[in-house]
Each structure stands twice: as C-alpha cells, then as structure tokens.
Amino acid sequence: MTGDRDQILLELERRLARIGRTISIAEASTLIADDFIEIGVSGTVWTKAKIVPAMTDWPPTEREIEDFSVRELSPSVCLTIYRLGSSLRSSIWRKNGDRWQIIFHQGTAAPVAR
C-alpha cells in the first residue's frame, strides 16, 4: 500500500512542479490546502492565495525530480523529500478523505549532485 501512496505523492509533486506541463488555477487550488505555506528557495513566503495565481503563469519545467522519498508522519500525513535541479525540496502532504493536499513546502538551494 505504501508503494501506491508514494507513487501518488510523486505524481502530485510532479504536477505542482509543472514538469512538462502547465497547471490550471482549478488544479492548483485542489492540490493546495487552504492553510498552505511555502518557504521558497529565494526566501519568499507564499500562501495559497499568493501562489495559486502566480504558479499558473510560470512556464513548464524540463527538470526531473530525483532522490524522491516519503516518510509517514501519521496515517494521513506524509513528508516528501527530493532534489529538483539545484534545490532540495520538502513537502508535507495531508490526506483529506480520498485525496492528498499539500500543506507545507520548502526549497533550499543546493549544489547540483554529480
């Protein structure tokens, strides 16, 4: 079961990272919880109200998620950790009914792995 959960969370991270595609306001609003907060690589603090309209204007990326892992914090809360380009990323996902929503995200600049 955790393998399925981990694959779902990886796909959700890909959707939010806009890997190979853009994201609509409706899709972003569904994936991002109302109490969401992000601390971006630049140090910018984002809320759902700020990030949803901004991210729908950002172009798709060709970077790929690497070194993806999931740590279960409770049966309905998971931490994901991965590398995307020159940053390390972590997210906290909460399961609401039958769907996962992101409640926290942080990006940290890091040297590119070799």
C-alpha positions as CSV (number, residue, x, y, z in Angstrom):
1,M,0.0,0.0,0.0
2,T,2.8,2.5,0.8
3,G,4.3,1.9,-2.7
4,D,1.0,3.1,-4.2
5,R,0.9,6.1,-1.8
6,D,4.5,7.0,-2.6
7,Q,3.8,6.9,-6.3
8,I,0.7,9.1,-5.9
9,L,2.7,11.7,-3.9
10,L,5.5,11.6,-6.5
11,E,2.9,12.3,-9.3
12,L,1.4,15.1,-7.2
13,E,4.8,16.7,-6.7
14,R,5.4,16.5,-10.5
15,R,2.1,18.2,-11.2
16,L,2.8,21.1,-8.8
17,A,6.4,21.4,-10.2
18,R,4.8,21.7,-13.6
19,I,7.2,19.1,-15.1
20,G,6.5,19.1,-18.8
21,R,3.1,20.9,-18.5
22,T,1.4,24.0,-17.0
23,I,-1.1,23.8,-14.2
24,S,-4.5,25.4,-14.1
25,I,-5.9,27.5,-11.2
26,A,-8.6,24.8,-10.6
27,E,-6.0,22.0,-10.4
28,A,-3.6,24.0,-8.2
29,S,-6.5,25.0,-5.9
30,T,-7.5,21.4,-5.5
31,L,-3.9,20.2,-4.7
32,I,-3.0,23.0,-2.3
33,A,-4.7,23.2,1.1
34,D,-6.2,26.4,2.3
35,D,-3.7,26.6,5.2
36,F,-0.7,26.0,2.9
37,I,2.6,27.8,3.4
38,E,5.8,27.7,1.4
39,I,9.2,29.0,2.1
40,G,10.8,29.3,-1.3
41,V,14.4,28.9,-2.4
42,S,14.6,32.7,-2.6
43,G,13.3,33.1,0.9
44,T,9.8,34.3,-0.2
45,V,7.0,33.1,2.0
46,W,3.9,32.0,0.0
47,T,0.3,31.3,1.0
48,K,-2.3,29.6,-1.2
49,A,-3.8,32.9,-2.1
50,K,-0.5,34.2,-3.4
51,I,1.0,31.1,-5.0
52,V,-2.0,29.7,-7.0
53,P,-2.4,32.7,-9.4
54,A,1.4,33.1,-9.7
55,M,2.2,29.5,-10.5
56,T,-0.3,29.2,-13.3
57,D,1.7,31.9,-15.1
58,W,5.0,30.1,-14.7
59,P,6.2,28.0,-17.7
60,P,6.5,24.3,-17.5
61,T,9.9,22.9,-16.4
62,E,12.0,20.2,-18.0
63,R,13.8,19.4,-14.7
64,E,13.1,16.0,-13.2
65,I,12.5,15.0,-9.6
66,E,15.4,13.0,-8.2
67,D,16.1,11.0,-5.0
68,F,12.4,11.1,-4.0
69,S,11.5,9.6,-0.7
70,V,8.4,9.6,1.6
71,R,8.3,9.4,5.4
72,E,5.0,8.7,7.0
73,L,4.4,11.1,9.9
74,S,0.9,9.7,10.7
75,P,-1.6,7.6,8.7
76,S,-2.9,10.8,7.0
77,V,0.3,12.9,6.9
78,C,3.5,12.4,4.9
79,L,6.8,14.2,4.4
80,T,8.3,14.1,0.9
81,I,11.9,14.9,0.2
82,Y,13.6,15.2,-3.2
83,R,16.0,17.1,-5.4
84,L,14.8,19.3,-8.2
85,G,17.5,21.0,-10.3
86,S,19.8,22.9,-8.0
87,S,17.5,22.7,-4.9
88,L,16.5,20.3,-2.2
89,R,12.7,20.2,-1.6
90,S,10.5,19.0,1.2
91,S,6.7,19.0,1.4
92,I,4.1,17.9,3.9
93,W,1.0,16.3,2.5
94,R,-2.2,15.7,4.4
95,K,-4.9,13.2,3.2
96,N,-8.4,14.7,3.3
97,G,-10.9,11.9,2.6
98,D,-9.6,10.2,-0.6
99,R,-7.3,13.0,-1.8
100,W,-3.9,14.4,-0.8
101,Q,-3.3,18.1,-0.4
102,I,0.0,19.9,0.2
103,I,0.1,21.9,3.4
104,F,3.8,22.9,3.5
105,H,6.7,23.2,1.1
106,Q,10.3,24.4,1.4
107,G,13.0,24.8,-1.2
108,T,16.7,25.1,-0.3
109,A,19.4,26.0,-2.7
110,A,22.0,23.2,-3.0
111,P,24.9,22.3,-5.3
112,V,23.9,20.2,-8.3
113,A,24.6,16.5,-7.5
114,R,27.2,14.8,-9.6
